[in-house]
Amino acid sequence: MNGAGRHALLIGVNRYPNFGPRQQLLGCINDVEVMAALLSSSCGFEDAVTLCDDEATREGILAALEVSPHALKTPTPWSYTTVATARR
């Protein structure tokens, strides 16, 4: 699959500051790292930027979109996926 011209911003949050230790998530960051590698290696994405835990703030997300080496200059299709992993 040719991903030329495709870029991804992947966000993974395991730690939530307002939640106690038992409510924290496991695996979200791992999922983001695996997805970034997959998009780059198998789907040919030009870049896959990841933001994890404390980096995944409103400001961090907006900054990542603005300083992306391939800032959007033309209409670009986007895909949004949310993955949440809960432990039992």
PDB file with one MODEL, atoms N, CA, C and O in Angstrom:
MODEL        1
ATOM      1  N   MET A   1       0.850  -1.182   0.000  1.00  0.00           N
ATOM      2  CA  MET A   1       0.000   0.000   0.000  1.00  0.00           C
ATOM      3  C   MET A   1       0.887   1.234   0.000  1.00  0.00           C
ATOM      4  O   MET A   1       1.839   1.315   0.776  1.00  0.00           O
ATOM      5  N   ASN A   2       0.590   2.171  -0.845  1.00  0.00           N
ATOM      6  CA  ASN A   2       1.381   3.388  -0.955  1.00  0.00           C
ATOM      7  C   ASN A   2       0.814   4.458  -0.032  1.00  0.00           C
ATOM      8  O   ASN A   2      -0.332   4.878  -0.189  1.00  0.00           O
ATOM      9  N   GLY A   3       1.625   4.899   0.936  1.00  0.00           N
ATOM     10  CA  GLY A   3       1.184   5.918   1.887  1.00  0.00           C
ATOM     11  C   GLY A   3       1.826   7.263   1.637  1.00  0.00           C
ATOM     12  O   GLY A   3       1.766   8.150   2.489  1.00  0.00           O
ATOM     13  N   ALA A   4       2.449   7.426   0.461  1.00  0.00           N
ATOM     14  CA  ALA A   4       3.125   8.689   0.158  1.00  0.00           C
ATOM     15  C   ALA A   4       2.164   9.851   0.366  1.00  0.00           C
ATOM     16  O   ALA A   4       1.022   9.824  -0.093  1.00  0.00           O
ATOM     17  N   GLY A   5       2.641  10.852   1.055  1.00  0.00           N
ATOM     18  CA  GLY A   5       1.818  12.016   1.333  1.00  0.00           C
ATOM     19  C   GLY A   5       0.902  11.843   2.528  1.00  0.00           C
ATOM     20  O   GLY A   5       0.136  12.747   2.863  1.00  0.00           O
ATOM     21  N   ARG A   6       0.974  10.698   3.167  1.00  0.00           N
ATOM     22  CA  ARG A   6       0.134  10.448   4.338  1.00  0.00           C
ATOM     23  C   ARG A   6       0.954  10.646   5.604  1.00  0.00           C
ATOM     24  O   ARG A   6       2.124  10.270   5.675  1.00  0.00           O
ATOM     25  N   HIS A   7       0.320  11.236   6.584  1.00  0.00           N
ATOM     26  CA  HIS A   7       0.973  11.546   7.849  1.00  0.00           C
ATOM     27  C   HIS A   7       0.012  11.177   8.973  1.00  0.00           C
ATOM     28  O   HIS A   7      -1.206  11.260   8.819  1.00  0.00           O
ATOM     29  N   ALA A   8       0.576  10.770  10.097  1.00  0.00           N
ATOM     30  CA  ALA A   8      -0.264  10.347  11.223  1.00  0.00           C
ATOM     31  C   ALA A   8       0.191  11.020  12.508  1.00  0.00           C
ATOM     32  O   ALA A   8       1.384  11.211  12.746  1.00  0.00           O
ATOM     33  N   LEU A   9      -0.771  11.368  13.314  1.00  0.00           N
ATOM     34  CA  LEU A   9      -0.517  11.816  14.683  1.00  0.00           C
ATOM     35  C   LEU A   9      -1.236  10.817  15.578  1.00  0.00           C
ATOM     36  O   LEU A   9      -2.463  10.720  15.559  1.00  0.00           O
ATOM     37  N   LEU A  10      -0.462  10.077  16.360  1.00  0.00           N
ATOM     38  CA  LEU A  10      -1.010   9.028  17.212  1.00  0.00           C
ATOM     39  C   LEU A  10      -0.839   9.431  18.677  1.00  0.00           C
ATOM     40  O   LEU A  10       0.231   9.881  19.089  1.00  0.00           O
ATOM     41  N   ILE A  11      -1.899   9.263  19.447  1.00  0.00           N
ATOM     42  CA  ILE A  11      -1.891   9.698  20.837  1.00  0.00           C
ATOM     43  C   ILE A  11      -2.215   8.510  21.737  1.00  0.00           C
ATOM     44  O   ILE A  11      -3.215   7.820  21.534  1.00  0.00           O
ATOM     45  N   GLY A  12      -1.369   8.279  22.725  1.00  0.00           N
ATOM     46  CA  GLY A  12      -1.580   7.190  23.666  1.00  0.00           C
ATOM     47  C   GLY A  12      -1.446   7.693  25.093  1.00  0.00           C
ATOM     48  O   GLY A  12      -0.434   8.293  25.458  1.00  0.00           O
ATOM     49  N   VAL A  13      -2.462   7.447  25.890  1.00  0.00           N
ATOM     50  CA  VAL A  13      -2.443   7.911  27.281  1.00  0.00           C
ATOM     51  C   VAL A  13      -2.745   6.735  28.195  1.00  0.00           C
ATOM     52  O   VAL A  13      -3.825   6.146  28.149  1.00  0.00           O
ATOM     53  N   ASN A  14      -1.772   6.410  29.020  1.00  0.00           N
ATOM     54  CA  ASN A  14      -1.952   5.389  30.062  1.00  0.00           C
ATOM     55  C   ASN A  14      -2.241   6.037  31.409  1.00  0.00           C
ATOM     56  O   ASN A  14      -3.024   5.514  32.201  1.00  0.00           O
ATOM     57  N   ARG A  15      -1.603   7.182  31.668  1.00  0.00           N
ATOM     58  CA  ARG A  15      -1.685   7.819  32.987  1.00  0.00           C
ATOM     59  C   ARG A  15      -2.602   9.037  32.952  1.00  0.00           C
ATOM     60  O   ARG A  15      -2.392   9.969  32.177  1.00  0.00           O
ATOM     61  N   TYR A  16      -3.598   9.009  33.789  1.00  0.00           N
ATOM     62  CA  TYR A  16      -4.523  10.127  33.925  1.00  0.00           C
ATOM     63  C   TYR A  16      -4.349  10.715  35.316  1.00  0.00           C
ATOM     64  O   TYR A  16      -4.528  10.005  36.305  1.00  0.00           O
ATOM     65  N   PRO A  17      -4.003  12.001  35.417  1.00  0.00           N
ATOM     66  CA  PRO A  17      -3.667  12.587  36.717  1.00  0.00           C
ATOM     67  C   PRO A  17      -4.820  12.596  37.727  1.00  0.00           C
ATOM     68  O   PRO A  17      -4.571  12.604  38.932  1.00  0.00           O
ATOM     69  N   ASN A  18      -6.048  12.596  37.273  1.00  0.00           N
ATOM     70  CA  ASN A  18      -7.186  12.658  38.198  1.00  0.00           C
ATOM     71  C   ASN A  18      -7.707  11.284  38.595  1.00  0.00           C
ATOM     72  O   ASN A  18      -8.677  11.188  39.346  1.00  0.00           O
ATOM     73  N   PHE A  19      -7.079  10.221  38.103  1.00  0.00           N
ATOM     74  CA  PHE A  19      -7.502   8.864  38.420  1.00  0.00           C
ATOM     75  C   PHE A  19      -6.529   8.234  39.395  1.00  0.00           C
ATOM     76  O   PHE A  19      -5.342   8.561  39.404  1.00  0.00           O
ATOM     77  N   GLY A  20      -7.030   7.345  40.201  1.00  0.00           N
ATOM     78  CA  GLY A  20      -6.182   6.615  41.134  1.00  0.00           C
ATOM     79  C   GLY A  20      -5.405   5.507  40.433  1.00  0.00           C
ATOM     80  O   GLY A  20      -5.634   5.236  39.254  1.00  0.00           O
ATOM     81  N   PRO A  21      -4.494   4.871  41.148  1.00  0.00           N
ATOM     82  CA  PRO A  21      -3.652   3.830  40.553  1.00  0.00           C
ATOM     83  C   PRO A  21      -4.451   2.687  39.913  1.00  0.00           C
ATOM     84  O   PRO A  21      -4.031   2.136  38.895  1.00  0.00           O
ATOM     85  N   ARG A  22      -5.568   2.338  40.487  1.00  0.00           N
ATOM     86  CA  ARG A  22      -6.353   1.214  39.944  1.00  0.00           C
ATOM     87  C   ARG A  22      -7.133   1.587  38.698  1.00  0.00           C
ATOM     88  O   ARG A  22      -7.588   0.701  37.975  1.00  0.00           O
ATOM     89  N   GLN A  23      -7.301   2.875  38.426  1.00  0.00           N
ATOM     90  CA  GLN A  23      -8.041   3.304  37.243  1.00  0.00           C
ATOM     91  C   GLN A  23      -7.136   3.644  36.052  1.00  0.00           C
ATOM     92  O   GLN A  23      -7.629   3.989  34.978  1.00  0.00           O
ATOM     93  N   GLN A  24      -5.835   3.550  36.238  1.00  0.00           N
ATOM     94  CA  GLN A  24      -4.907   3.856  35.149  1.00  0.00           C
ATOM     95  C   GLN A  24      -4.992   2.760  34.085  1.00  0.00           C
ATOM     96  O   GLN A  24      -5.344   1.619  34.385  1.00  0.00           O
ATOM     97  N   LEU A  25      -4.672   3.112  32.860  1.00  0.00           N
ATOM     98  CA  LEU A  25      -4.734   2.162  31.758  1.00  0.00           C
ATOM     99  C   LEU A  25      -3.373   1.522  31.509  1.00  0.00           C
ATOM    100  O   LEU A  25      -2.340   2.041  31.934  1.00  0.00           O
ATOM    101  N   LEU A  26      -3.389   0.416  30.829  1.00  0.00           N
ATOM    102  CA  LEU A  26      -2.170  -0.284  30.436  1.00  0.00           C
ATOM    103  C   LEU A  26      -2.250  -0.546  28.929  1.00  0.00           C
ATOM    104  O   LEU A  26      -3.310  -0.903  28.414  1.00  0.00           O
ATOM    105  N   GLY A  27      -1.167  -0.375  28.249  1.00  0.00           N
ATOM    106  CA  GLY A  27      -1.116  -0.788  26.850  1.00  0.00           C
ATOM    107  C   GLY A  27      -1.383   0.271  25.810  1.00  0.00           C
ATOM    108  O   GLY A  27      -1.118   0.031  24.632  1.00  0.00           O
ATOM    109  N   CYS A  28      -1.895   1.433  26.178  1.00  0.00           N
ATOM    110  CA  CYS A  28      -2.216   2.454  25.175  1.00  0.00           C
ATOM    111  C   CYS A  28      -0.957   2.945  24.466  1.00  0.00           C
ATOM    112  O   CYS A  28      -0.949   3.098  23.245  1.00  0.00           O
ATOM    113  N   ILE A  29       0.096   3.189  25.223  1.00  0.00           N
ATOM    114  CA  ILE A  29       1.342   3.668  24.620  1.00  0.00           C
ATOM    115  C   ILE A  29       1.939   2.578  23.732  1.00  0.00           C
ATOM    116  O   ILE A  29       2.420   2.864  22.635  1.00  0.00           O
ATOM    117  N   ASN A  30       1.909   1.350  24.195  1.00  0.00           N
ATOM    118  CA  ASN A  30       2.389   0.250  23.369  1.00  0.00           C
ATOM    119  C   ASN A  30       1.600   0.176  22.061  1.00  0.00           C
ATOM    120  O   ASN A  30       2.191  -0.006  20.996  1.00  0.00           O
ATOM    121  N   ASP A  31       0.282   0.313  22.126  1.00  0.00           N
ATOM    122  CA  ASP A  31      -0.543   0.270  20.924  1.00  0.00           C
ATOM    123  C   ASP A  31      -0.165   1.375  19.943  1.00  0.00           C
ATOM    124  O   ASP A  31      -0.099   1.142  18.736  1.00  0.00           O
ATOM    125  N   VAL A  32       0.082   2.575  20.460  1.00  0.00           N
ATOM    126  CA  VAL A  32       0.468   3.700  19.610  1.00  0.00           C
ATOM    127  C   VAL A  32       1.817   3.432  18.939  1.00  0.00           C
ATOM    128  O   VAL A  32       1.989   3.714  17.753  1.00  0.00           O
ATOM    129  N   GLU A  33       2.761   2.894  19.689  1.00  0.00           N
ATOM    130  CA  GLU A  33       4.084   2.616  19.123  1.00  0.00           C
ATOM    131  C   GLU A  33       4.003   1.542  18.038  1.00  0.00           C
ATOM    132  O   GLU A  33       4.657   1.650  17.002  1.00  0.00           O
ATOM    133  N   VAL A  34       3.205   0.518  18.279  1.00  0.00           N
ATOM    134  CA  VAL A  34       3.038  -0.546  17.283  1.00  0.00           C
ATOM    135  C   VAL A  34       2.345   0.005  16.036  1.00  0.00           C
ATOM    136  O   VAL A  34       2.750  -0.302  14.915  1.00  0.00           O
ATOM    137  N   MET A  35       1.306   0.813  16.228  1.00  0.00           N
ATOM    138  CA  MET A  35       0.586   1.390  15.093  1.00  0.00           C
ATOM    139  C   MET A  35       1.489   2.320  14.287  1.00  0.00           C
ATOM    140  O   MET A  35       1.438   2.309  13.057  1.00  0.00           O
ATOM    141  N   ALA A  36       2.312   3.122  14.954  1.00  0.00           N
ATOM    142  CA  ALA A  36       3.239   4.016  14.252  1.00  0.00           C
ATOM    143  C   ALA A  36       4.218   3.215  13.402  1.00  0.00           C
ATOM    144  O   ALA A  36       4.480   3.571  12.253  1.00  0.00           O
ATOM    145  N   ALA A  37       4.753   2.147  13.958  1.00  0.00           N
ATOM    146  CA  ALA A  37       5.681   1.295  13.205  1.00  0.00           C
ATOM    147  C   ALA A  37       4.986   0.649  12.016  1.00  0.00           C
ATOM    148  O   ALA A  37       5.556   0.575  10.928  1.00  0.00           O
ATOM    149  N   LEU A  38       3.773   0.185  12.214  1.00  0.00           N
ATOM    150  CA  LEU A  38       3.013  -0.439  11.136  1.00  0.00           C
ATOM    151  C   LEU A  38       2.728   0.551  10.011  1.00  0.00           C
ATOM    152  O   LEU A  38       2.904   0.231   8.835  1.00  0.00           O
ATOM    153  N   LEU A  39       2.289   1.747  10.374  1.00  0.00           N
ATOM    154  CA  LEU A  39       1.985   2.752   9.356  1.00  0.00           C
ATOM    155  C   LEU A  39       3.222   3.117   8.543  1.00  0.00           C
ATOM    156  O   LEU A  39       3.146   3.306   7.329  1.00  0.00           O
ATOM    157  N   SER A  40       4.359   3.213   9.222  1.00  0.00           N
ATOM    158  CA  SER A  40       5.602   3.568   8.529  1.00  0.00           C
ATOM    159  C   SER A  40       6.143   2.425   7.684  1.00  0.00           C
ATOM    160  O   SER A  40       6.516   2.628   6.529  1.00  0.00           O
ATOM    161  N   SER A  41       6.186   1.226   8.252  1.00  0.00           N
ATOM    162  CA  SER A  41       6.835   0.114   7.547  1.00  0.00           C
ATOM    163  C   SER A  41       5.940  -0.575   6.527  1.00  0.00           C
ATOM    164  O   SER A  41       6.384  -0.884   5.421  1.00  0.00           O
ATOM    165  N   SER A  42       4.700  -0.813   6.882  1.00  0.00           N
ATOM    166  CA  SER A  42       3.833  -1.593   6.001  1.00  0.00           C
ATOM    167  C   SER A  42       2.910  -0.752   5.135  1.00  0.00           C
ATOM    168  O   SER A  42       2.493  -1.182   4.059  1.00  0.00           O
ATOM    169  N   CYS A  43       2.595   0.434   5.599  1.00  0.00           N
ATOM    170  CA  CYS A  43       1.660   1.277   4.849  1.00  0.00           C
ATOM    171  C   CYS A  43       2.359   2.452   4.178  1.00  0.00           C
ATOM    172  O   CYS A  43       1.725   3.211   3.445  1.00  0.00           O
ATOM    173  N   GLY A  44       3.653   2.613   4.419  1.00  0.00           N
ATOM    174  CA  GLY A  44       4.434   3.631   3.734  1.00  0.00           C
ATOM    175  C   GLY A  44       4.142   5.067   4.133  1.00  0.00           C
ATOM    176  O   GLY A  44       4.413   5.985   3.359  1.00  0.00           O
ATOM    177  N   PHE A  45       3.597   5.281   5.321  1.00  0.00           N
ATOM    178  CA  PHE A  45       3.351   6.657   5.750  1.00  0.00           C
ATOM    179  C   PHE A  45       4.678   7.398   5.833  1.00  0.00           C
ATOM    180  O   PHE A  45       5.687   6.830   6.250  1.00  0.00           O
ATOM    181  N   GLU A  46       4.675   8.656   5.438  1.00  0.00           N
ATOM    182  CA  GLU A  46       5.904   9.454   5.467  1.00  0.00           C
ATOM    183  C   GLU A  46       6.363   9.716   6.892  1.00  0.00           C
ATOM    184  O   GLU A  46       7.559   9.674   7.179  1.00  0.00           O
ATOM    185  N   ASP A  47       5.429   9.983   7.776  1.00  0.00           N
ATOM    186  CA  ASP A  47       5.788  10.167   9.177  1.00  0.00           C
ATOM    187  C   ASP A  47       4.603   9.818  10.061  1.00  0.00           C
ATOM    188  O   ASP A  47       3.447   9.994   9.676  1.00  0.00           O
ATOM    189  N   ALA A  48       4.906   9.329  11.234  1.00  0.00           N
ATOM    190  CA  ALA A  48       3.902   8.984  12.233  1.00  0.00           C
ATOM    191  C   ALA A  48       4.393   9.550  13.561  1.00  0.00           C
ATOM    192  O   ALA A  48       5.241   8.954  14.224  1.00  0.00           O
ATOM    193  N   VAL A  49       3.862  10.687  13.935  1.00  0.00           N
ATOM    194  CA  VAL A  49       4.252  11.369  15.165  1.00  0.00           C
ATOM    195  C   VAL A  49       3.436  10.786  16.317  1.00  0.00           C
ATOM    196  O   VAL A  49       2.231  10.571  16.186  1.00  0.00           O
ATOM    197  N   THR A  50       4.099  10.534  17.441  1.00  0.00           N
ATOM    198  CA  THR A  50       3.386  10.022  18.607  1.00  0.00           C
ATOM    199  C   THR A  50       3.476  11.010  19.771  1.00  0.00           C
ATOM    200  O   THR A  50       4.508  11.643  19.993  1.00  0.00           O
ATOM    201  N   LEU A  51       2.395  11.122  20.490  1.00  0.00           N
ATOM    202  CA  LEU A  51       2.347  11.882  21.741  1.00  0.00           C
ATOM    203  C   LEU A  51       1.847  10.926  22.808  1.00  0.00           C
ATOM    204  O   LEU A  51       0.812  10.281  22.638  1.00  0.00           O
ATOM    205  N   CYS A  52       2.581  10.835  23.908  1.00  0.00           N
ATOM    206  CA  CYS A  52       2.220   9.887  24.961  1.00  0.00           C
ATOM    207  C   CYS A  52       2.116  10.584  26.316  1.00  0.00           C
ATOM    208  O   CYS A  52       2.887  11.487  26.640  1.00  0.00           O
ATOM    209  N   ASP A  53       1.143  10.136  27.087  1.00  0.00           N
ATOM    210  CA  ASP A  53       0.900  10.610  28.443  1.00  0.00           C
ATOM    211  C   ASP A  53       0.960  12.136  28.549  1.00  0.00           C
ATOM    212  O   ASP A  53       0.122  12.819  27.959  1.00  0.00           O
ATOM    213  N   ASP A  54       1.929  12.684  29.285  1.00  0.00           N
ATOM    214  CA  ASP A  54       1.971  14.123  29.553  1.00  0.00           C
ATOM    215  C   ASP A  54       2.137  14.982  28.302  1.00  0.00           C
ATOM    216  O   ASP A  54       1.842  16.176  28.339  1.00  0.00           O
ATOM    217  N   GLU A  55       2.595  14.409  27.211  1.00  0.00           N
ATOM    218  CA  GLU A  55       2.744  15.158  25.952  1.00  0.00           C
ATOM    219  C   GLU A  55       1.393  15.377  25.276  1.00  0.00           C
ATOM    220  O   GLU A  55       1.260  16.277  24.447  1.00  0.00           O
ATOM    221  N   ALA A  56       0.396  14.572  25.615  1.00  0.00           N
ATOM    222  CA  ALA A  56      -0.887  14.571  24.919  1.00  0.00           C
ATOM    223  C   ALA A  56      -1.862  15.588  25.509  1.00  0.00           C
ATOM    224  O   ALA A  56      -2.983  15.247  25.886  1.00  0.00           O
ATOM    225  N   THR A  57      -1.419  16.824  25.581  1.00  0.00           N
ATOM    226  CA  THR A  57      -2.282  17.923  26.035  1.00  0.00           C
ATOM    227  C   THR A  57      -2.837  18.636  24.807  1.00  0.00           C
ATOM    228  O   THR A  57      -2.402  18.390  23.682  1.00  0.00           O
ATOM    229  N   ARG A  58      -3.785  19.503  25.033  1.00  0.00           N
ATOM    230  CA  ARG A  58      -4.323  20.307  23.917  1.00  0.00           C
ATOM    231  C   ARG A  58      -3.190  21.051  23.228  1.00  0.00           C
ATOM    232  O   ARG A  58      -3.095  21.072  22.001  1.00  0.00           O
ATOM    233  N   GLU A  59      -2.332  21.662  24.041  1.00  0.00           N
ATOM    234  CA  GLU A  59      -1.211  22.428  23.496  1.00  0.00           C
ATOM    235  C   GLU A  59      -0.249  21.524  22.731  1.00  0.00           C
ATOM    236  O   GLU A  59       0.235  21.896  21.663  1.00  0.00           O
ATOM    237  N   GLY A  60       0.029  20.343  23.270  1.00  0.00           N
ATOM    238  CA  GLY A  60       0.931  19.407  22.612  1.00  0.00           C
ATOM    239  C   GLY A  60       0.393  18.932  21.277  1.00  0.00           C
ATOM    240  O   GLY A  60       1.134  18.819  20.301  1.00  0.00           O
ATOM    241  N   ILE A  61      -0.901  18.653  21.241  1.00  0.00           N
ATOM    242  CA  ILE A  61      -1.524  18.198  19.996  1.00  0.00           C
ATOM    243  C   ILE A  61      -1.486  19.302  18.948  1.00  0.00           C
ATOM    244  O   ILE A  61      -1.104  19.064  17.802  1.00  0.00           O
ATOM    245  N   LEU A  62      -1.885  20.515  19.342  1.00  0.00           N
ATOM    246  CA  LEU A  62      -1.868  21.629  18.387  1.00  0.00           C
ATOM    247  C   LEU A  62      -0.455  21.914  17.904  1.00  0.00           C
ATOM    248  O   LEU A  62      -0.251  22.185  16.720  1.00  0.00           O
ATOM    249  N   ALA A  63       0.521  21.859  18.799  1.00  0.00           N
ATOM    250  CA  ALA A  63       1.913  22.094  18.406  1.00  0.00           C
ATOM    251  C   ALA A  63       2.388  21.023  17.430  1.00  0.00           C
ATOM    252  O   ALA A  63       3.067  21.335  16.452  1.00  0.00           O
ATOM    253  N   ALA A  64       2.038  19.768  17.685  1.00  0.00           N
ATOM    254  CA  ALA A  64       2.447  18.688  16.780  1.00  0.00           C
ATOM    255  C   ALA A  64       1.852  18.883  15.388  1.00  0.00           C
ATOM    256  O   ALA A  64       2.507  18.605  14.384  1.00  0.00           O
ATOM    257  N   LEU A  65       0.631  19.353  15.332  1.00  0.00           N
ATOM    258  CA  LEU A  65       0.007  19.597  14.031  1.00  0.00           C
ATOM    259  C   LEU A  65       0.657  20.768  13.311  1.00  0.00           C
ATOM    260  O   LEU A  65       0.800  20.747  12.089  1.00  0.00           O
ATOM    261  N   GLU A  66       1.052  21.790  14.066  1.00  0.00           N
ATOM    262  CA  GLU A  66       1.646  22.982  13.449  1.00  0.00           C
ATOM    263  C   GLU A  66       3.079  22.760  13.002  1.00  0.00           C
ATOM    264  O   GLU A  66       3.469  23.263  11.949  1.00  0.00           O
ATOM    265  N   VAL A  67       3.872  22.027  13.760  1.00  0.00           N
ATOM    266  CA  VAL A  67       5.288  21.885  13.451  1.00  0.00           C
ATOM    267  C   VAL A  67       5.597  20.603  12.695  1.00  0.00           C
ATOM    268  O   VAL A  67       6.760  20.271  12.470  1.00  0.00           O
ATOM    269  N   SER A  68       4.560  19.891  12.308  1.00  0.00           N
ATOM    270  CA  SER A  68       4.794  18.683  11.520  1.00  0.00           C
ATOM    271  C   SER A  68       5.636  19.050  10.314  1.00  0.00           C
ATOM    272  O   SER A  68       5.387  20.069   9.670  1.00  0.00           O
ATOM    273  N   PRO A  69       6.635  18.229   9.999  1.00  0.00           N
ATOM    274  CA  PRO A  69       7.472  18.540   8.841  1.00  0.00           C
ATOM    275  C   PRO A  69       6.672  18.609   7.552  1.00  0.00           C
ATOM    276  O   PRO A  69       7.142  19.144   6.547  1.00  0.00           O
ATOM    277  N   HIS A  70       5.488  18.077   7.584  1.00  0.00           N
ATOM    278  CA  HIS A  70       4.642  18.101   6.394  1.00  0.00           C
ATOM    279  C   HIS A  70       3.320  18.776   6.740  1.00  0.00           C
ATOM    280  O   HIS A  70       2.249  18.194   6.571  1.00  0.00           O
ATOM    281  N   ALA A  71       3.409  20.022   7.232  1.00  0.00           N
ATOM    282  CA  ALA A  71       2.196  20.743   7.618  1.00  0.00           C
ATOM    283  C   ALA A  71       1.220  20.743   6.447  1.00  0.00           C
ATOM    284  O   ALA A  71       1.605  20.849   5.283  1.00  0.00           O
ATOM    285  N   LEU A  72      -0.026  20.624   6.792  1.00  0.00           N
ATOM    286  CA  LEU A  72      -1.038  20.516   5.749  1.00  0.00           C
ATOM    287  C   LEU A  72      -1.138  21.801   4.935  1.00  0.00           C
ATOM    288  O   LEU A  72      -1.450  22.868   5.463  1.00  0.00           O
ATOM    289  N   LYS A  73      -0.874  21.679   3.668  1.00  0.00           N
ATOM    290  CA  LYS A  73      -0.980  22.824   2.770  1.00  0.00           C
ATOM    291  C   LYS A  73      -2.148  22.651   1.813  1.00  0.00           C
ATOM    292  O   LYS A  73      -2.640  23.627   1.245  1.00  0.00           O
ATOM    293  N   THR A  74      -2.581  21.447   1.638  1.00  0.00           N
ATOM    294  CA  THR A  74      -3.711  21.146   0.767  1.00  0.00           C
ATOM    295  C   THR A  74      -4.662  20.231   1.530  1.00  0.00           C
ATOM    296  O   THR A  74      -4.273  19.629   2.530  1.00  0.00           O
ATOM    297  N   PRO A  75      -5.892  20.122   1.072  1.00  0.00           N
ATOM    298  CA  PRO A  75      -6.807  19.209   1.763  1.00  0.00           C
ATOM    299  C   PRO A  75      -6.227  17.799   1.822  1.00  0.00           C
ATOM    300  O   PRO A  75      -5.745  17.267   0.822  1.00  0.00           O
ATOM    301  N   THR A  76      -6.283  17.216   2.998  1.00  0.00           N
ATOM    302  CA  THR A  76      -5.712  15.908   3.229  1.00  0.00           C
ATOM    303  C   THR A  76      -6.728  15.051   3.966  1.00  0.00           C
ATOM    304  O   THR A  76      -7.317  15.502   4.948  1.00  0.00           O
ATOM    305  N   PRO A  77      -6.941  13.825   3.510  1.00  0.00           N
ATOM    306  CA  PRO A  77      -7.870  12.964   4.253  1.00  0.00           C
ATOM    307  C   PRO A  77      -7.304  12.596   5.616  1.00  0.00           C
ATOM    308  O   PRO A  77      -6.103  12.377   5.769  1.00  0.00           O
ATOM    309  N   TRP A  78      -8.181  12.535   6.588  1.00  0.00           N
ATOM    310  CA  TRP A  78      -7.786  12.185   7.955  1.00  0.00           C
ATOM    311  C   TRP A  78      -8.547  10.957   8.394  1.00  0.00           C
ATOM    312  O   TRP A  78      -9.678  10.722   7.968  1.00  0.00           O
ATOM    313  N   SER A  79      -7.931  10.196   9.229  1.00  0.00           N
ATOM    314  CA  SER A  79      -8.586   9.065   9.866  1.00  0.00           C
ATOM    315  C   SER A  79      -8.381   9.212  11.361  1.00  0.00           C
ATOM    316  O   SER A  79      -7.277   9.509  11.816  1.00  0.00           O
ATOM    317  N   TYR A  80      -9.435   9.005  12.119  1.00  0.00           N
ATOM    318  CA  TYR A  80      -9.351   9.119  13.570  1.00  0.00           C
ATOM    319  C   TYR A  80      -9.734   7.781  14.187  1.00  0.00           C
ATOM    320  O   TYR A  80     -10.790   7.226  13.882  1.00  0.00           O
ATOM    321  N   THR A  81      -8.891   7.279  15.034  1.00  0.00           N
ATOM    322  CA  THR A  81      -9.164   6.023  15.710  1.00  0.00           C
ATOM    323  C   THR A  81      -8.813   6.182  17.181  1.00  0.00           C
ATOM    324  O   THR A  81      -7.773   6.746  17.521  1.00  0.00           O
ATOM    325  N   THR A  82      -9.664   5.694  18.032  1.00  0.00           N
ATOM    326  CA  THR A  82      -9.399   5.702  19.460  1.00  0.00           C
ATOM    327  C   THR A  82      -9.259   4.269  19.938  1.00  0.00           C
ATOM    328  O   THR A  82     -10.094   3.415  19.642  1.00  0.00           O
ATOM    329  N   VAL A  83      -8.203   4.021  20.671  1.00  0.00           N
ATOM    330  CA  VAL A  83      -7.993   2.708  21.269  1.00  0.00           C
ATOM    331  C   VAL A  83      -7.807   2.908  22.759  1.00  0.00           C
ATOM    332  O   VAL A  83      -6.942   3.674  23.183  1.00  0.00           O
ATOM    333  N   ALA A  84      -8.603   2.234  23.543  1.00  0.00           N
ATOM    334  CA  ALA A  84      -8.456   2.299  24.999  1.00  0.00           C
ATOM    335  C   ALA A  84      -8.332   0.884  25.523  1.00  0.00           C
ATOM    336  O   ALA A  84      -9.100  -0.004  25.154  1.00  0.00           O
ATOM    337  N   THR A  85      -7.372   0.692  26.372  1.00  0.00           N
ATOM    338  CA  THR A  85      -7.143  -0.622  26.957  1.00  0.00           C
ATOM    339  C   THR A  85      -7.373  -0.522  28.457  1.00  0.00           C
ATOM    340  O   THR A  85      -6.743   0.289  29.136  1.00  0.00           O
ATOM    341  N   ALA A  86      -8.250  -1.323  28.956  1.00  0.00           N
ATOM    342  CA  ALA A  86      -8.514  -1.310  30.408  1.00  0.00           C
ATOM    343  C   ALA A  86      -8.062  -2.632  31.006  1.00  0.00           C
ATOM    344  O   ALA A  86      -8.177  -3.692  30.391  1.00  0.00           O
ATOM    345  N   ARG A  87      -7.557  -2.537  32.195  1.00  0.00           N
ATOM    346  CA  ARG A  87      -7.184  -3.788  32.870  1.00  0.00           C
ATOM    347  C   ARG A  87      -8.292  -4.181  33.827  1.00  0.00           C
ATOM    348  O   ARG A  87      -9.063  -3.346  34.300  1.00  0.00           O
ATOM    349  N   ARG A  88      -8.350  -5.449  34.094  1.00  0.00           N
ATOM    350  CA  ARG A  88      -9.385  -5.956  35.022  1.00  0.00           C
ATOM    351  C   ARG A  88      -8.725  -6.541  36.228  1.00  0.00           C
ATOM    352  O   ARG A  88      -9.408  -7.022  37.132  1.00  0.00           O
TER     353      ARG A  88
ENDMDL
END
